[in-house]
Amino acid sequence: MIRSLFQRQAQAPRDDRPPPRVPDGQRVYVIGDIHGCADLLQTAHEQIEADAQDNAPDRVKIIYLGDYIDRGTSSYETLELLTTPGPANFDRVFLKGNHEVMLESFLLEPETGASWRHYGGMETLQSYRVDIHQGLAQGGLQALAEEFRDKIPSTHLEFFQQLLAATEIGDYFFCHAGGRPGPPRDRQREDDLLWIRREFLTSDENFGKIVVHGHTVTELPEFRPNRINIDTGAYLSGTLTCLVLESDNQRLIYARR
């Protein structure tokens, strides 16, 4: 059973800089890695809609940090939710994760499925009703890719093709994995925005904005002077985390099983 709304106040960055802000008159909801947990996504949407009724400004935006698919059992259902229009007064921004890259690679080069299967790709194919055992027995990865192409809706393909690598609002920079220390934000390579770990996570570099990201699972959201990580491993923990930003305030909403 999915629990009701639970929130706590997030910790502000601990340094001498003024607290980061989003522009006045805006509220931003940021949803972490979903990984095929459609039930948690549905609950997060319901909680966001309920939260937005509480003195919400005119401009409300939801940013999704990518990794919508794989690992969990309901990637198809997750994409159905994401490709369905949201509330009329909400803007939605969809970012790309490394798992979406692996799905696209599999469709173009089926042999990459040998690697993708270790990252939850077979769970995604099963959610689209691809017969994995028969496909592997009769034609291998090529057969699986062909059946997947036949079964994936065009709306889902268009969704993957339109994903952004990053976006910015106020004093925040949003991407899936993080950024490489050194290059300015507008010179970051897409591979780093979607895949980087150690070099970014261990860096105390000031990127000019607070980087809000997922990609690396932590038990609780991480708040650092230069970054915020909200990937709480929904497919493992049963907790999907949403960061709420308004003015210079930060808080969290948890969707839980």
Buried (B, 14 or more C-beta within 10 A) or exposed (E): EBEEBEEEEBEEBEEEEEEBBBEEEBBBBBBBBBBBBBBBBBBBBBBBBEBBEEEBBEBBBBBBBBBBBBBBBBBBBBBBBBEEEBEEEBEBBBBBBBBBBBBBBBBEEBEBBEEBBEBBBBBBBBBBEBBBEEBBEEBBBEBBBBBBEEEBEEEBBEBBEEBBBBBEBBBBBBBBBBBBBEEEBEEBEEEBBBBBEEBBBEBEBEBEBBBBBBBBBBEEBBBBEBBBBBBBBBBEBBBBBBBBBBBEBBBBBBBBB
